[in-house]
Amino acid sequence: MNILNVCDSPDWDIVAYQALHTAARFSKLGHNSAVLCPSGSRLYAECGKHKVAARPLTLGAKFGFFETGGWDIVHFYNLSGLSPLFLKKARAVSRIFVTQIKLGSPENFGRLAQLQPYVDLYIGACNSVQEEFVIAGIEPRRTFMVPPCINIGRWESAMLIKPAMFQKRPYKVGTISMDTTLKEQELFLMMAKEVLDALPETNFMLVGVRDEKIRELARGLGISHKVDVLWERDDVPEIMAMIHIYAKTAVRAGLSMSLIEAQASGVTCVIPRLKGLSDFTVHERNGVIVEPGDPFSCARAVIRLINNPYSCHNMSKMAYDYVNNNMSVPVVANILLRLYEDTLV
């Protein structure tokens, strides 16, 4: 099969990750696959590292001035800046798939719905996205849910040491946040203050956006000596290996790659009840769901997990098993290949 993944955003995020790793898997299975993306993006560079053919997405290509022939499947990831002319031209010779990973505005989903004449299948990365497709007027039979993929092998070493870690004290609670408003970081630190009042030996780690105001917030709460504030890191598997509990204090809906990475590392996760974020979590089974924007609810969940290491470990194992069985690159790629084959019959 000839498969072209298209990602028109320059960002290196969960969307670019999917376009890259599914294409790499297709190539490994003997298919002819490539990624069309901005030439200056990290995704373009990562394609070279993973031996995936990369093609530059130029301004002209965005408006349909691109040779689309030869591709059985053209798969768009978070379609945003491309002209409908591109889809119309591609649809003449290829089957068209659109994957939406990020939750957006009703207007954005409305624009996706207008493209129905050119799209064979809309894929939502979680149930919440699939529901938004239908609300926007896309026929339910033309939608499907395929979870985001993750390269499990990168995170297995962290998972292997977790059984021993859950027997040791003190516990370390961590999070990763790129929220430039610092609201997530502030809520995490407020949660940490509550936990430290009950369990003063607990340690915390906050990774992500670089801003000295985060340290100031920790000092203002009198907990800076218990919180390691790190900036954006490339060694996230090593970070996950060091923490017992991942506390996501997001206030906005949407999927989180760092949350999936935590689950794949055997880290027990405390997750706000938000669309996307909590779609793959069953409360008290593979994680704990708390109310969003409530650091005290989050703190109570963390305290309970620390005081119950057996329960904490069981949840982490179930989270890992779910990700491994449903979100590993081979599993997701196989689902996509079956969907492609169905449209080509």
WOFEN-V198350 format. One record per pair of residues at least 12 apart in sequence whose C-alpha atoms are under 8 Angstrom apart, sorted by the first residue. I is the first residue (numbers start at 0). GAP is how many residues later the second one is. D is the distance in whole Angstrom. If there is no record, write none. Layout:
BEGIN
<<I;GAP;D> <I;GAP;D>>
END
This chain:
BEGIN
<<0;30;5> <0;31;6> <0;71;6> <0;72;8> <1;29;6> <1;30;5> <1;31;6> <1;68;7> <1;69;5> <1;70;5> <1;71;6> <2;20;8> <2;28;7> <2;29;6> <2;30;5> <2;31;7> <2;68;6> <2;69;6> <2;70;5> <2;71;6> <2;72;7> <3;19;8> <3;29;6> <3;30;5> <3;31;6> <3;32;7> <3;67;6> <3;69;6> <3;70;5> <3;71;6> <4;14;6> <4;18;7> <4;28;8> <4;29;6> <4;30;5> <4;31;6> <4;69;6> <4;70;5> <4;71;6> <4;72;7> <5;13;7> <5;29;6> <5;30;5> <5;31;6> <5;68;7> <5;69;6> <5;70;5> <5;71;6> <6;12;7> <6;28;7> <6;29;6> <6;30;5> <6;31;8> <6;69;6> <6;70;5> <6;71;7> <6;72;7> <7;28;8> <7;29;5> <7;30;6> <7;49;7> <7;69;8> <7;70;8> <7;71;7> <7;72;7> <7;73;7> <7;74;7> <8;28;7> <8;29;7> <8;71;8> <8;72;8> <9;27;8> <9;28;6> <9;30;8> <9;31;5> <9;32;7> <9;33;8> <10;30;7> <10;31;7> <10;32;8> <11;29;8> <11;30;6> <11;31;6> <12;244;8> <13;87;8> <13;242;8> <13;243;6> <14;62;6> <14;63;7> <14;86;7> <15;27;6> <15;61;8> <16;26;8> <17;130;7> <17;131;6> <18;16;7> <18;58;7> <19;15;7> <19;23;7> <19;26;8> <19;27;7> <19;32;8> <20;128;8> <20;129;8> <20;130;8> <20;308;7> <21;127;8> <21;307;7> <21;310;8> <21;311;6> <22;12;7> <22;29;7> <23;26;7> <23;27;7> <23;28;6> <24;304;7> <24;305;7> <24;308;7> <25;307;7> <26;25;7> <32;19;7> <32;20;7> <33;18;6> <33;19;5> <33;20;6> <33;21;7> <34;12;8> <34;17;7> <34;18;6> <34;19;5> <34;20;6> <35;18;6> <35;19;5> <35;20;6> <35;21;6> <36;17;7> <36;18;6> <36;19;5> <36;20;5> <37;18;5> <37;19;5> <37;20;7> <38;16;7> <38;17;5> <38;18;7> <38;19;8> <43;12;8> <60;25;7> <61;19;7> <61;20;5> <61;21;6> <61;24;7> <62;19;6> <62;20;5> <62;21;8> <62;22;6> <62;23;6> <63;19;7> <63;21;5> <63;22;4> <63;23;8> <63;25;7> <64;21;8> <65;20;8> <67;21;7> <67;22;5> <67;25;7> <67;26;8> <68;21;7> <68;24;6> <68;25;8> <69;23;8> <69;24;8> <70;22;8> <70;23;6> <71;21;7> <71;22;5> <71;23;6> <71;272;8> <72;21;5> <72;22;5> <72;23;6> <72;24;7> <72;267;7> <73;16;7> <73;20;6> <73;21;6> <73;22;5> <73;23;6> <74;21;6> <74;22;5> <74;23;6> <74;24;7> <75;20;8> <75;21;6> <75;22;5> <75;23;6> <76;21;6> <76;22;5> <76;23;6> <76;24;8> <77;20;7> <77;21;6> <77;22;5> <77;23;6> <77;24;7> <78;19;7> <78;20;8> <78;21;7> <83;31;7> <86;31;6> <86;32;8> <87;30;6> <90;27;6> <90;28;8> <94;24;8> <94;25;6> <94;248;7> <94;249;7> <95;22;7> <95;23;5> <95;24;5> <95;25;7> <96;22;6> <96;23;6> <96;24;5> <96;25;6> <96;26;7> <97;21;7> <97;23;7> <97;24;5> <97;25;6> <98;23;6> <98;24;5> <98;25;6> <98;26;7> <99;22;8> <99;23;6> <99;24;5> <99;25;6> <99;29;7> <100;23;6> <100;24;5> <100;25;8> <100;28;7> <100;47;8> <100;154;7> <101;23;8> <101;27;8> <101;152;6> <101;153;7> <102;25;8> <102;26;6> <102;150;7> <102;151;6> <102;152;8> <102;173;8> <105;26;8> <105;30;7> <108;23;7> <108;24;6> <108;27;6> <109;26;5> <109;27;8> <112;20;7> <112;23;6> <112;24;6> <112;25;5> <115;22;7> <119;22;7> <119;223;7> <120;21;5> <120;22;6> <120;23;7> <121;20;6> <121;21;5> <121;22;6> <122;20;6> <122;21;5> <122;22;5> <122;23;6> <123;19;7> <123;20;6> <123;21;5> <123;22;6> <123;23;8> <124;20;6> <124;21;5> <124;22;5> <124;23;6> <125;19;6> <125;20;7> <125;21;6> <125;150;6> <125;153;7> <125;154;8> <126;18;6> <126;149;8> <126;152;7> <127;147;6> <127;148;6> <127;151;7> <128;147;8> <129;13;7> <129;14;7> <129;15;6> <145;186;7> <145;189;8> <145;190;8> <146;179;7> <146;180;6> <146;185;7> <147;179;6> <147;184;7> <148;178;5> <148;179;5> <148;180;5> <148;183;6> <149;110;8> <149;111;8> <149;177;6> <149;178;5> <149;179;6> <150;177;6> <150;178;6> <151;112;7> <151;172;7> <151;176;6> <151;177;8> <153;83;7> <154;82;6> <154;106;7> <154;109;6> <154;110;5> <155;108;7> <155;109;6> <156;84;8> <156;108;8> <157;79;7> <157;80;7> <157;82;7> <157;83;4> <157;107;5> <157;108;7> <158;82;7> <158;105;7> <158;106;5> <158;107;5> <158;108;8> <158;161;8> <159;106;8> <160;80;8> <161;79;8> <161;82;8> <161;104;6> <161;105;8> <161;151;8> <162;150;7> <164;79;7> <165;78;7> <165;143;6> <165;144;8> <165;146;8> <165;147;6> <166;142;7> <169;31;6> <169;32;5> <169;33;7> <170;30;8> <170;31;5> <170;32;6> <170;72;7> <170;73;6> <170;74;8> <170;135;7> <171;30;6> <171;31;5> <171;32;5> <171;33;7> <171;70;7> <171;71;5> <171;72;6> <171;73;7> <172;29;8> <172;30;6> <172;31;5> <172;32;6> <172;70;6> <172;71;6> <172;72;5> <172;73;6> <172;74;7> <173;30;6> <173;31;4> <173;32;6> <173;33;8> <173;69;6> <173;70;8> <173;71;6> <173;72;5> <173;73;6> <174;13;8> <174;30;7> <174;31;5> <174;32;6> <174;71;5> <174;72;6> <174;73;6> <175;30;6> <175;31;5> <175;32;5> <175;72;8> <175;82;7> <176;29;8> <176;30;6> <176;31;5> <176;32;7> <177;30;5> <177;31;5> <178;30;7> <179;29;7> <181;32;7> <183;65;5> <183;66;5> <183;67;7> <184;21;8> <184;29;7> <184;64;8> <185;28;7> <185;31;7> <186;62;6> <186;106;7> <186;107;8> <186;108;6> <187;59;7> <187;60;8> <187;61;6> <187;107;7> <188;28;8> <188;29;6> <188;32;8> <189;31;8> <189;105;6> <189;106;8> <190;104;5> <190;105;6> <190;107;6> <190;108;5> <191;12;7> <191;31;8> <191;107;7> <192;28;7> <192;30;7> <193;102;7> <193;105;6> <194;104;6> <194;105;8> <194;107;7> <194;108;6> <197;105;8> <198;104;7> <201;24;8> <202;23;5> <202;24;6> <203;22;6> <203;23;5> <203;24;6> <204;22;5> <204;23;5> <204;24;6> <204;25;7> <205;21;7> <205;22;6> <205;23;5> <205;24;6> <206;22;6> <206;23;5> <206;24;5> <206;25;6> <206;26;7> <207;22;7> <207;23;5> <207;24;4> <207;25;7> <208;22;6> <208;23;6> <209;20;8> <209;21;5> <209;22;7> <213;15;8> <214;14;7> <236;28;7> <239;22;6> <239;25;6> <239;27;7> <240;24;7> <242;24;7> <243;23;5> <243;24;6> <244;22;5> <244;23;5> <244;24;6> <244;25;7> <244;57;7> <245;13;8> <245;16;7> <245;21;6> <245;22;6> <245;23;5> <245;24;6> <246;22;6> <246;23;5> <246;24;6> <246;51;8> <246;55;8> <247;21;7> <247;22;6> <247;23;5> <247;24;7> <248;22;7> <248;23;7> <248;43;7> <248;44;7> <248;46;8> <248;49;8> <249;22;7> <249;42;7> <249;43;7> <250;21;8> <250;23;8> <250;41;6> <250;42;6> <251;22;7> <252;21;5> <252;22;5> <252;23;6> <252;24;7> <253;20;7> <253;21;6> <253;22;5> <253;23;6> <254;21;5> <254;22;5> <255;21;6> <259;63;7> <262;53;7> <262;56;5> <262;57;5> <262;60;7> <263;55;7> <263;56;5> <263;59;6> <263;60;7> <264;55;7> <265;50;5> <265;51;6> <265;53;7> <265;54;6> <266;49;5> <267;18;8> <267;19;6> <267;44;6> <267;45;7> <267;47;6> <267;48;4> <267;51;8> <268;17;8> <268;18;5> <268;19;6> <268;47;7> <269;17;6> <269;18;5> <269;19;6> <269;20;7> <269;28;7> <269;31;7> <269;32;7> <270;16;7> <270;17;6> <270;18;5> <270;19;6> <271;17;6> <271;18;5> <271;19;5> <271;20;5> <271;21;8> <272;16;6> <272;17;6> <272;18;5> <272;19;6> <273;18;7> <280;38;8> <283;31;7> <284;30;6> <284;33;7> <285;28;8> <285;29;5> <285;30;6> <285;31;8> <285;32;5> <285;33;5> <285;36;8> <286;28;6> <286;29;7> <286;32;7> <287;13;7>>
END
